[in-house]
Amino acid sequence: MGIKDQFQDKAQELAERGKQAVKGKDAKDEASQRASQGRESAQEAKERAERELRARTERGRDA
């Protein structure tokens, strides 16, 4: 195997590593995005519950 072949093999290996690293990063980004959406949903649910509690409390005072 000549030097040219060695460099080509190394270049292919590095290209594959790069592709795998990008796939891994994409998966991490997607997981992070899903987690953020989950937190947003939890926050929205909490705010909705607080509004409902205030509304019920106000109705109780009016009665």
C-alpha positions in Angstrom: 0.0 0.0 0.0 1.4 3.3 -1.0 1.4 6.6 0.8 -1.4 7.9 -1.4 -3.6 4.9 -0.5 -2.8 5.4 3.2 -3.9 9.0 3.0 -7.1 8.1 1.1 -7.9 5.5 3.7 -7.3 7.9 6.5 -9.4 10.6 4.8 -12.3 8.1 4.4 -12.0 7.1 8.0 -12.1 10.7 9.2 -15.1 11.5 6.9 -17.0 8.6 8.4 -16.1 9.8 12.0 -17.4 13.2 11.0 -20.6 11.9 9.7 -21.2 9.8 12.9 -20.4 12.8 15.0 -22.9 14.9 13.2 -25.6 12.2 13.6 -24.8 12.0 17.3 -25.1 15.8 17.6 -28.4 15.8 15.7 -29.8 13.2 18.1 -28.6 15.2 21.1 -30.2 18.3 19.6 -33.4 16.5 19.0 -33.5 15.1 22.5 -32.8 18.5 23.9 -35.6 20.1 21.8 -38.1 17.4 23.0 -37.1 18.1 26.6 -37.6 21.8 26.1 -41.0 21.2 24.7 -41.9 19.0 27.7 -40.8 21.8 30.1 -42.9 24.3 28.1 -45.9 22.1 28.3 -45.4 21.6 32.0 -45.1 25.3 32.5 -48.3 25.9 30.5 -50.2 23.3 32.5 -49.0 24.9 35.8 -50.1 28.4 34.6 -53.5 27.0 33.5 -54.0 25.3 36.8 -53.2 28.5 38.6 -55.7 30.5 36.5 -58.4 27.9 37.2 -57.7 28.0 40.9 -57.9 31.8 40.9 -61.1 31.7 38.9 -62.6 29.2 41.4 -61.5 31.2 44.3 -63.1 34.3 42.9 -66.3 32.5 42.2 -66.3 31.2 45.8 -66.0 34.8 47.1 -68.8 36.1 44.8 -71.2 33.4 46.1 
